[in-house]
Amino acid sequence: MLDTDKSFVGQPVLSQILDVIPSSLINKANRKHRANRYYKRLPLRIHVVSLLYGVLSYCNGLRELCEGLLACEGKLLHLGFDKAPARLRYVT
């Protein structure tokens, strides 16, 4: 019989941290600061998850963060991502 508990050893550290942060806290901050008011493609929850990923994987910039998320795109479903955020385009 399989255990349905989500605290198994193979669970990624990022998803364990996100389990500790209640979604009601993120929703409350969203309503208070109206964080999703002008967003087009990156809602607050996905923003928080991607920034936590960047901190835990020692990313030094946004480009490195986006490339890291693209590299593990198949594993992002358990974090709530439909797909990895689009790569940044710089105009020179």
SEVEXRO-889593 format. One record per atom (N, C-alpha, C): x, z, y. Coordinates in steps of 0.1 Angstrom, whole numbers, padded with zeros to 4 digits, always signed. Example, Ala and Ser with C-alpha at 12.3 -4.5 7.8 and 13.67 -1.06 7.14 Angstrom:
REM residues 2
+0132+0078-0057
+0123+0078-0045
+0132+0078-0033
+0128+0071-0022
+0137+0071-0011
+0129+0079+0000
This chain:
REM residues 92
+0008+0000-0012
+0000+0000+0000
+0009+0000+0012
+0006-0009+0022
+0014-0010+0034
+0009+0000+0044
+0019+0006+0051
+0016+0015+0062
+0014+0007+0074
+0003+0010+0081
+0000+0003+0093
+0005+0009+0106
+0014+0020+0104
+0020+0026+0115
+0030+0017+0122
+0031+0016+0135
+0040+0007+0142
+0054+0013+0144
+0056+0025+0139
+0069+0031+0142
+0079+0029+0130
+0080+0016+0125
+0089+0014+0114
+0103+0011+0120
+0113+0012+0112
+0127+0011+0116
+0131-0002+0122
+0125-0013+0117
+0128-0026+0121
+0122-0031+0134
+0114-0022+0140
+0107-0026+0153
+0118-0026+0164
+0118-0037+0172
+0127-0038+0183
+0126-0026+0193
+0137-0023+0199
+0138-0012+0208
+0128-0014+0220
+0128-0027+0225
+0119-0030+0236
+0105-0027+0233
+0100-0031+0222
+0086-0028+0219
+0083-0013+0216
+0093-0006+0212
+0092+0009+0211
+0090+0015+0225
+0098+0010+0234
+0097+0015+0248
+0084+0012+0254
+0079-0001+0251
+0066-0005+0257
+0054+0003+0251
+0056+0008+0238
+0046+0016+0232
+0044+0029+0239
+0055+0034+0245
+0055+0047+0253
+0048+0045+0266
+0050+0034+0272
+0044+0031+0285
+0029+0027+0283
+0019+0035+0287
+0005+0031+0285
+0002+0019+0294
-0006+0010+0289
-0011-0002+0296
-0020+0003+0308
-0026+0014+0307
-0034+0019+0318
-0026+0022+0330
-0013+0027+0328
-0004+0030+0339
+0000+0017+0346
+0002+0006+0339
+0005-0007+0345
-0007-0012+0352
-0019-0011+0346
-0031-0015+0353
-0034-0007+0365
-0031+0006+0365
-0033+0014+0377
-0024+0010+0388
-0011+0008+0385
-0002+0003+0395
-0006-0011+0400
-0011-0019+0392
-0015-0032+0396
-0027-0032+0406
-0036-0023+0403
-0048-0022+0413
-0043-0015+0426
-0035-0005+0425
-0030+0002+0437
-0023-0007+0446
-0013-0015+0441
-0005-0023+0449
-0009-0038+0450
-0020-0041+0443
-0025-0055+0442
-0014-0064+0438
-0007-0061+0428
+0004-0069+0424
+0001-0083+0419
-0010-0085+0413
-0014-0098+0407
-0022-0106+0417
-0022-0102+0430
-0030-0109+0440
-0026-0123+0442
-0013-0126+0443
-0008-0139+0446
+0000-0146+0435
+0000-0139+0423
+0008-0145+0412
+0002-0158+0408
+0011-0167+0403
+0006-0180+0398
+0009-0181+0383
+0020-0176+0378
+0024-0178+0364
+0029-0165+0358
+0032-0155+0365
+0038-0143+0360
+0031-0130+0364
+0021-0126+0355
+0014-0114+0359
+0023-0101+0358
+0018-0090+0363
+0027-0078+0364
+0032-0073+0350
+0023-0073+0340
+0028-0068+0327
+0039-0076+0322
+0038-0090+0322
+0049-0098+0318
+0061-0097+0326
+0060-0094+0339
+0071-0092+0348
+0078-0079+0344
+0071-0068+0341
+0077-0056+0337
+0084-0058+0323
+0078-0064+0314
+0085-0066+0301
+0097-0075+0302
+0097-0085+0310
+0109-0094+0312
+0120-0086+0319
+0117-0078+0329
+0127-0070+0335
+0133-0059+0326
+0125-0053+0318
+0130-0044+0308
+0139-0051+0298
+0135-0063+0294
+0144-0071+0285
+0157-0073+0292
+0157-0077+0304
+0169-0080+0312
+0179-0068+0313
+0173-0056+0315
+0181-0044+0316
+0187-0041+0302
+0179-0041+0292
+0184-0038+0278
+0194-0048+0272
+0193-0060+0277
+0202-0070+0272
+0214-0073+0282
+0215-0065+0292
+0226-0066+0302
+0227-0079+0308
+0216-0085+0313
+0216-0097+0320
+0221-0095+0334
+0229-0104+0339
+0235-0103+0352
+0227-0112+0362
+0218-0120+0358
+0211-0128+0368
+0198-0133+0362
+0190-0140+0371
+0177-0145+0366
+0179-0156+0356
+0189-0165+0359
+0191-0176+0349
+0195-0171+0336
+0203-0161+0335
+0207-0155+0322
+0195-0148+0315
+0186-0142+0323
+0174-0136+0318
+0165-0146+0312
+0163-0157+0319
+0154-0168+0314
+0159-0175+0302
+0172-0177+0302
+0178-0183+0290
+0178-0174+0278
+0179-0161+0280
+0178-0151+0269
+0164-0151+0264
+0154-0151+0272
+0140-0151+0268
+0137-0164+0260
+0142-0175+0265
+0140-0188+0258
+0147-0188+0244
+0158-0181+0243
+0165-0181+0230
+0157-0173+0219
+0150-0163+0223
+0142-0155+0214
+0127-0157+0215
+0123-0170+0219
+0109-0173+0222
+0100-0169+0210
+0104-0172+0198
+0095-0169+0187
+0093-0155+0184
+0101-0146+0189
+0100-0132+0187
+0093-0125+0199
+0088-0132+0208
+0082-0126+0220
+0067-0124+0219
+0061-0128+0208
+0046-0126+0206
+0043-0111+0205
+0051-0103+0199
+0048-0089+0198
+0049-0082+0211
+0055-0088+0222
+0056-0082+0235
+0045-0087+0244
+0037-0096+0240
+0026-0100+0248
+0028-0113+0255
+0039-0120+0253
+0042-0133+0259
+0035-0144+0251
+0029-0153+0258
+0023-0165+0252
+0035-0175+0249
+0044-0176+0259
+0056-0184+0259
+0066-0178+0268
+0078-0182+0267
+0089-0177+0276
+0086-0182+0290
+0090-0174+0300
+0089-0179+0314
+0097-0191+0316
+0092-0200+0325
+0099-0212+0328
+0113-0210+0334
+0122-0219+0331
+0135-0218+0336
+0135-0220+0351
+0144-0213+0358
+0144-0215+0372
+0150-0228+0376
+0145-0234+0387
+0151-0246+0392
+0155-0244+0406
+0168-0247+0409
+0174-0245+0422
+0175-0258+0429
+0171-0259+0441
+0173-0271+0449
+0186-0269+0457
+0194-0280+0455
+0207-0279+0462
+0208-0290+0472
